[in-house]
Amino acid sequence: MAKRNNTLLNISDALKDFVTENNLEKGLDKVNVKDAWAKLMGNGITNYTTAIELKHDVLYVQLSSSALREELSYGNQKIITLLNEELGKEIIKKLVLR
């Protein structure tokens, strides 16, 4: 049960409190990772992305092009860094391209 206090919260703070109190952060992180992937990789790569799944701190990305998978694997650590910067926190420690 959420405690009540008489101070005014802005909506952003109220939502953050709600997310934290109800342990919803992991679910939101999964959604945010998908959005960050699409934003950072652009349409060219997202068109070949068939699945994205975050399990703990590992991001699994399934691609329909083996050539693209090979090309992206060379920048694996840079992709992780860019995604974490976009997300504003270190969620991803490892990237697995399938």
C-alpha positions in Angstrom: 0.0 0.0 0.0 1.4 3.4 -1.0 1.8 5.8 1.8 0.1 9.2 1.5 1.8 12.4 2.2 0.6 15.9 1.8 3.4 17.1 -0.5 2.6 17.7 -4.1 4.3 15.5 -6.6 4.6 16.2 -10.3 3.3 13.5 -12.6 6.8 12.4 -13.6 7.8 11.8 -10.0 4.5 10.1 -9.2 4.9 7.7 -12.1 8.5 6.9 -11.1 7.3 6.1 -7.6 4.5 3.9 -8.9 6.9 2.0 -11.2 9.4 1.5 -8.3 6.8 0.5 -5.7 5.1 -2.0 -8.1 8.4 -3.5 -9.4 7.6 -2.6 -13.0 11.1 -1.4 -14.0 12.2 -4.6 -15.7 9.1 -4.7 -17.9 9.5 -1.0 -18.9 13.2 -1.7 -19.5 12.2 -4.4 -22.0 10.0 -2.0 -23.9 12.5 0.9 -23.7 15.3 -1.4 -25.1 13.1 -2.2 -28.2 12.4 1.5 -28.7 16.1 2.4 -28.3 17.1 -0.3 -30.8 14.7 1.0 -33.4 15.8 4.6 -32.8 19.5 4.0 -32.9 19.7 1.4 -35.7 17.3 3.1 -38.1 14.9 1.6 -40.6 17.5 -0.2 -42.5 18.5 -2.5 -39.7 15.1 -2.7 -37.9 13.6 -4.0 -41.2 15.9 -7.1 -40.8 15.3 -7.4 -37.0 12.8 -10.2 -36.3 13.0 -10.4 -32.5 14.4 -8.5 -29.6 14.5 -9.9 -26.1 16.1 -8.6 -22.9 16.9 -11.4 -20.3 18.5 -10.0 -17.2 21.4 -8.0 -18.6 21.7 -9.8 -22.0 20.0 -8.4 -25.1 19.2 -11.0 -27.7 18.5 -9.7 -31.2 17.4 -12.0 -34.0 18.2 -10.8 -37.5 17.0 -12.2 -40.8 20.3 -11.4 -42.6 23.4 -13.3 -41.8 25.5 -10.6 -43.6 24.1 -7.9 -41.4 24.6 -10.1 -38.3 28.2 -10.5 -39.2 28.7 -6.7 -39.9 27.0 -5.7 -36.6 29.1 -8.2 -34.6 32.2 -6.1 -35.3 30.6 -3.1 -33.4 29.1 -5.2 -30.6 30.5 -3.2 -27.7 29.8 0.2 -29.4 26.1 -0.9 -29.9 25.9 -1.8 -26.2 27.4 1.5 -25.1 25.0 3.5 -27.4 21.9 1.6 -26.2 22.8 2.1 -22.6 23.4 5.8 -23.2 20.1 6.1 -24.9 18.4 4.3 -22.0 20.1 6.5 -19.4 21.4 3.6 -17.4 23.4 0.4 -17.8 20.9 -2.2 -18.6 22.7 -4.2 -21.2 26.0 -5.9 -20.5 26.1 -8.4 -23.4 24.6 -8.4 -26.9 23.9 -11.7 -28.7 23.1 -11.5 -32.4 21.2 -14.5 -33.7 
